[in-house]
Amino acid sequence: MKKYSFKILMIGIIVSLFTMTSCLNDLDTLPKDKDIVLADELFNDPAAYKQVLAKLYAGLAISGQQGPAGLPDITGIDEGFSQYLRQYWLAQEVTTDEAVIGWADGSLPDYHEHDWTSSNEFVAALYNRIIYQITSCNAFLRETTPEKLNSRGVSGQLLADIQLYKKEARFLRALSYYHALDLFGNFPFVTENDEVGFFFPEQKSRADLFSFVESELLTIQDGMVAPKSNEYARADQAAAWTLLAKLYLNAEVYTGSARYSDCVTYSSKVINAGYSLEPSYENLFLADNNTASGVIFPIAFDGLRTQSYGGTTFLIHASVGGSMNPADFGINGGWGGNRATSALVNAFNSGIDTNASNNAIGAASNWGLVGSATANGWGGPDMSLHQTGTANVYAGFFNLSDGEIKFRRDNDWGFNFGDNGADGTLEDGGSNIVIAAGLYKITLDLGNLTYTIEQDPRAMFHTDGQTLEIESISTFTDGYAVTKFKNVDRNGMPGSDTSGNFTDTDFPLFRIADVYLMYAEATLRGGGGSEATAVSYMNELRDRAGNFGKVTSINLDFILNERARELFWEGHRRTDLIRFGKFTDGNYVWPWKGGVMEGTSTPSYLNLLPIPATDLNANPNLTQNAGY
């Protein structure tokens, strides 16, 4: 249907896995499975190099060697839970103010309760999956040294292709080491240069891992394919620059030294590489989002070729329940797990300068809003609608409270409209219009006697039958459901797997909107960028989001909230909250943080996940993170 097909090779022997322990000796054995081949035999096939590279990329998408279950890459946890993106998403989102998950499998509730320990099997699975991916990349690099390629007679175009493949493998390894230093801090360190066999990897400090990732990306960037020139879902220069920007944005957390000017530099390189925002926000998260603009590096999924119970299969199925129709999401049923907290929902009720936004619409008109939901109540004066430039059409942005509204001219009850049928059509003197608290764009069309009440179109929530607040995490209808990811294309057609089990929707790991936000934040933090340019980037995001309000100035609180509005459920939030000093300690709490319905402060040592007890016991070179 799209993309390229991952050919999943049985390369277990060439990958020196250390998924349950940091002691390595896997290459000391011979394969027993006829489908597993030795490295020398495998790489005698010229096509194998690209096929194994595909397996490295697929390591972010699949959970095992046959899919969706039966021959897992790592053990110690159900294979469906073990997939890279699923584990990464849980750690980055369920620990934060953006999501809860209603399942009580094992130690999974520890994430929103903020009471995980070194024996948490989900923490261990994430740690092991990162190690598996790093080790897979090392194995590929170990088999593509100049000496080995020369001994196999590799030359010409194949040799040139392999040099590019090696840089992509190094990018993928750098990505996983970035995840390791962000999540775990100090981490066992192995490269292709380490001797194969039984040994205990040394533990590198977070600062040293930062230096390694930075050095790798700076070294490979010039040899990678130019931005937007590689095959779909393969890394290019812009992917490397984006990862560098993310590394530098968080450098003060990782090393104690700020690198915001470097973040501005590399964000600018990406922005100037020709990327444009996808005009329709929802298109970024559909089954044909491989055609959406603005995506820099996705994790590719295909309902027929990358079947697992992780990735977007998990994100879409687990987000559907209650009164939601699974067919609308291109799936055969909902799992009823993931919902948004009220903290995320409420983030959409702020963020713009309503005066500047209304003035940008046009001059104030003599029509306005009156009612208990407005700032001045039923007594007025009315909140003004503004002239749009189209005859008899007026609009405005309003912060409203729970209550009712009507449309009125000249603050005079002799000219008022309401809605008798709550159907969007107006009647002279009609019924009051009920509205919930929030930030709205309201349009009045007197020519057709209709009106619209809109919220930020990025606020993609299912509210029918759902409560805003969560009284019981295990009850799916407690909390708004998120409708962001769907396994249908722009025409509403479902993905390629006709069973409705597995999804085609790719996960946009890096996209240009995130880079805009990084540039703006780094500029505000003293990185030397242009604040005027940063403001213009923020308004581009809001223009693309349905022209939903203007900003004339920005601050760091705006950036954190705009990152939630633009990037929610895309795996950024834990890192963001830590950088802003709001993940632990302090006064910022959210529903069910710390296992309390109203939320509570939690200790700062939770800013890092623990080294799993299994690995700590196996490797004497490892030291546990403080607090665990």
Summary of the structure (lengths in Angstrom):
residues: 628
radius of gyration: 26.1
end to end distance: 47.3
largest distance: 92.2
contacts: 2150
relative contact order: 0.14
helix: 38%
strand: 13%
